[in-house]
Amino acid sequence: MQFQAGFAAEEITVYVKKQTEGCGDESRWSKVEEIEAEDDHEVQSFPLSVDDATTALKIVFNETTDFYGRVIIYQLQVWGNELGER
């Protein structure tokens, strides 16, 4: 992830979407990691430990370096392993 310096997230929470057993397409968000980022322009990496397969990530910027809460992201890459059909 790469932020614009001065408009970076300081505290980030990452959630994964987990499918729940039962009827319908019910799912819930499960917290994976709480991350502290640096307020600079360099690309930052945050390894995540996700045990189960997921189809979605939710990234929440809890605290930012900007007084008004603005965050500017120049680059966001999510790397993982693709699972085949079951």
Secondary structure, 3 states (H helix, E strand, C coil): CEECCCCCEEEEEEEEEEECCCCCCCEEEEEEEEEECCCCCCCCCCCCCCCCCCCCEEEEEEEECCCCCCCCEEECCCCCCCCCCC
